[in-house]
Amino acid sequence: MQILLNGENTEVSDALSVQGLIEQLELTGRRIAVEVNEDIVPRSEHAEHQLAAGDRIEIVHAIGGG
Amino acid sequence: MSENETPEDRPLVIDGTTYESRLLVGTGKYRSWEEAKDAIETSGAQMVTMAVRRTNLGQNPDEPSLLEIVPPEKYTLLPNTAGCFTAKDAVRTCKLARELLDGHNLVKLEVLGDEKTLYPDVTETLSAAETLINDGFRVMVYTNDDPLIARRLEEMGCIAVMPLGAPIGSGLGIQNRYNIRTIVENASVPVLVDAGVGTASDASVAMELGCDGVLMNTAIAEAKDPVRMARAMRKAIEAGRDAYIAGRMPRKAYASASSPLDGTFF
């Protein structure tokens, strides 16, 4: 299925959870936050939250800023 | 306060934590992580700002994370909403920051209105502040140097008001001392000058006006020697604070001899 991942159209397997996506992106253990369709998906729900085709996903981290 | 009274030396307390350092620093624009780490340590700052951005997927997997440079165990992290031009984006950014930092709800709210000046959009800022406060965030708010808006933000429940001295990254210094002074006089929450400081004397001016602290990034990061400038800023903040508390001498139109005129032998 297609999702919009950090602004890019991305093809991923069906039946993928947020946690599964994080694993595929090799971001496991990284300090990140995830938003699906403009709602936060808390870390505690990454395993159970299933993605759907067309979901808009943002994965963010902390960077330098003023 | 009149110039004859000595101000009370109240400690800087933000969200229940007392800070020894009145210098808050940003973590952007440094030439290297090493330089950022050294400059931030030298500044003595205990609170540092950070930004929230998309993770670079598949790029530089071994690059250190900002949180390794400024570990949350050592510094109070202040996530900002830099780059947000609407209240909605600012609120989204704060929620992502809270998730990123395990429920940490202290944020620096800034909603900008114009790319050329990065001047704050006050109506969007007020709207975002209300939403965030209702959602349990502790909001330190970047605003313009308008005393009425500063008071309004405090009344809404912002825990610190942070007026600009001059546009972000401009290094022009405190452009409207009288407004900053009025904001300080009116406020019962900490007032921090955020943006506009270019060099050490600018930071001292802010502190001499009675501000509780100064937040800066570019003045240190874009100095030719950021570590030395960080040290200069630390001293300037301390000097300005002491001068404010000490109470300056009154200004006089004419000279007043420092050596007695009695006992001269000529």
Chai-1 contact restraints between the chains, C-beta under 6 A:
chainA,res_idxA,chainB,res_idxB,connection_type,confidence,min_distance_angstrom,max_distance_angstrom,comment,restraint_id
A,N6,B,R54,contact,1.0,0.0,6.0,A-B,restraint_1
A,L25,B,L57,contact,1.0,0.0,6.0,A-B,restraint_2
A,R31,B,S65,contact,1.0,0.0,6.0,A-B,restraint_3
A,R31,B,L67,contact,1.0,0.0,6.0,A-B,restraint_4
A,I32,B,T55,contact,1.0,0.0,6.0,A-B,restraint_5
A,A33,B,L96,contact,1.0,0.0,6.0,A-B,restraint_6
A,A33,B,E99,contact,1.0,0.0,6.0,A-B,restraint_7
A,A33,B,L100,contact,1.0,0.0,6.0,A-B,restraint_8
A,I40,B,K95,contact,1.0,0.0,6.0,A-B,restraint_9
A,I40,B,E99,contact,1.0,0.0,6.0,A-B,restraint_10
A,I59,B,T55,contact,1.0,0.0,6.0,A-B,restraint_11
A,V60,B,V52,contact,1.0,0.0,6.0,A-B,restraint_12
A,V60,B,R54,contact,1.0,0.0,6.0,A-B,restraint_13
A,V60,B,L96,contact,1.0,0.0,6.0,A-B,restraint_14
A,H61,B,T55,contact,1.0,0.0,6.0,A-B,restraint_15
A,A62,B,M50,contact,1.0,0.0,6.0,A-B,restraint_16
A,A62,B,L66,contact,1.0,0.0,6.0,A-B,restraint_17
A,A62,B,L67,contact,1.0,0.0,6.0,A-B,restraint_18
A,I63,B,A51,contact,1.0,0.0,6.0,A-B,restraint_19
A,I63,B,R53,contact,1.0,0.0,6.0,A-B,restraint_20
A,I63,B,L66,contact,1.0,0.0,6.0,A-B,restraint_21
A,G64,B,T27,contact,1.0,0.0,6.0,A-B,restraint_22
A,G64,B,G28,contact,1.0,0.0,6.0,A-B,restraint_23
A,G64,B,L66,contact,1.0,0.0,6.0,A-B,restraint_24
A,G65,B,G28,contact,1.0,0.0,6.0,A-B,restraint_25
A,G65,B,T49,contact,1.0,0.0,6.0,A-B,restraint_26
A,G65,B,M50,contact,1.0,0.0,6.0,A-B,restraint_27
A,G65,B,A51,contact,1.0,0.0,6.0,A-B,restraint_28
A,G65,B,N80,contact,1.0,0.0,6.0,A-B,restraint_29
A,G65,B,A82,contact,1.0,0.0,6.0,A-B,restraint_30
A,G66,B,G26,contact,1.0,0.0,6.0,A-B,restraint_31
A,G66,B,G28,contact,1.0,0.0,6.0,A-B,restraint_32
A,G66,B,T49,contact,1.0,0.0,6.0,A-B,restraint_33
A,G66,B,N217,contact,1.0,0.0,6.0,A-B,restraint_34
